[in-house]
Amino acid sequence: MDSTRVSAALRERLGDAATAGLLQLFNDARREWMADVMAAASDRFERRLVEEASKLHAQMTAGLSGIRQEMAELRSDIQREMSEFQGGIRQAMEAGAGALRQELVESRNGLQRELAELRSSLSQQSAEIRNDLRTEMADQRFELLKWAFLFWVGQFFAVASLVAVVVRFLRTG
């Protein structure tokens, strides 16, 4: 702060050394206050960021565990169906080798189609989950930025108000 901004009456009353000391005191107090505000804002932002990240991690973990469970059920269903199918093949082999080969080819083609459909379905579901997670992450990121911006705007007006009060006090003093 410039000593010329202090009124002449106050400078005469305090003297040059006391005026400079008072201005230095104001500058030091402002620096300390700014450092405290920045540290508090940074701590709050980091804490909020950690909270949101842990929520997102929990949601992703829950989604992945559901997919793993579905895949395990699918695997057991396929294994069960394949074992049932193998039993049918053995019986059909005893009945006739020619008819069995034809039936086996048809069954294998049907099973391959079902597996291909199942794979594409799983791929599509995984892509949808990934897209949903990305969208949610983008929304959360926007919310964080919005609140950070509002916080800094509020801080700006608070500092501007404090400066206006100090200036008014110095002018009336």
N, C-alpha and C positions, 0 to 999 in steps of 0.2 A: 504494500500500500504506500502511496506517495504522501509525503508530509505536507504537500501543498493542498491535499484534500481535507486536511484538518483546518477548522476555522481559525482565523487569525486571533480571535479572542482566546480560544483554548490554547493556542500555541504561546501566546504572551503569558497566559496564566501558568502554564506548565513549564515553559522553557523548551529549547530545542532538544536537549538531551532527554527530558521526560517525555516529550512528544514522540521522539524516535523510539524510546523504550515502550511506550504504549502501543505504537504501531507494530513493533516487533512482537509484543505479547499477543495482539490480535492475530497476526500472521501465524505464530506458533500454535495458538489455540485452533485456528482454522485447519492447519495441517494435521494436527492430532485428531480433530473431529473427523476429517475426511478419511484418514487412515482407519479409524474405528468403524466408520460406516462401510467402507469398502470391505473390511475383514468380515463384518457381520453379514453383509450381502453375499459375499463369496461363500461363507459357511452355509448359509441358508440355501443357496443355489446348489451347492455340492450335495447337501443332505437330500434335497428334493430330487436331484438327478439320480442318486443312489436308490432312493425309494422307488422311483419310476422304473429304473432299470431292473430292480429285483421283481417288481410286479410283472414286467414284460417277460423276464426269464421264467417266472412261475407259469405264466400262461403258455409260453412256448413248450415248457417241459410237460405240462398237462396235455397239450395237443399231440406231442410226439409219443407220449406213453399210450394215448388212445390209438394212435396209428400202429404202434408196436403190438398192442393187444389184438387189434383187428387182423394184423398180419399173422400173428401166432394162431388165432382162431382159423383163419383162412388156410394156413399151412396144415393144421390138424384136420380140417374138413377135407382138404385135398388128399392128405395121406389116408384118411378113412375111406374116401371115395375110391382112391386107387386100390386099396386093399380089397374093397368089395368088388371092384372091377376085375381084379386078378382072380378072385374066386370064381367069378362068372366065366372068365376065360378058360380056366381049367375044366370046368364042366362042359363048355362048348367044344374044347379040344377032344374030349372023349366022344362027343356026339358026331363030329365030322370036321376034318381038317380044312376042307375047302370053304365051308360056310363060315368057319371060324376066322379064316384069313380075311374074308370080305367084311365080316362084322368088326374085326379088329381095326381094319383100315378106317371104317366109318366112325368107330368110337374114338380112335386116335385123332381124326380130323375134328370131330366135335369137341374133344377135350382141348385140343390146341386152339380152337376158336374161343372157347370159354376162357382159357388162360390168357389169350391175347386181349380179350375184352376186359378181363379182370386186371391185367397189367395196365391197360389204357385208363381204366376207371381209377385205379390207385394213383397213377401219374396225374390224372386230372384233379383228384382230390388233394394230392400233395401240392399241386400248383395253386389251387384255390386257397389252401391254408397259408402258403407262403405269401400270396397276394394280400390276403386279409391281414397277416402279420405286418407286412410292409406298409399297408395303408394305416393300420393302427399306430405303427411307429412314427409315420409321418405326421399323423394327427397329434400324437404326444409331443413330438418335436415342435410343431407349430404352437401348441399350448404353452410349452416352456418358453419359447421365444416371445410370445405375446405377453406373458406375465413378467418376464424379465424387462421387456420394453416399458410396460406400465410402471414397474417398480422404479426404473431410472427416470421416467418422466416425473413421477411423484417426488423422487429425490431432488430433481432439478428445481421443482417449484418450492420444495421445502428450503433448499439452500438459497434460492432467490428471495424467498420471504424473510429468511433470517438476515440476509444482507440488507434488505430494505429496512428492516427494523433497526439494525445497527446504524445504517446511514441516517435514518430519521432521528435516532437517539443522539447521534453525534451532532446533527444539525441543531437540535433543540437544546443541547447541552452547552 
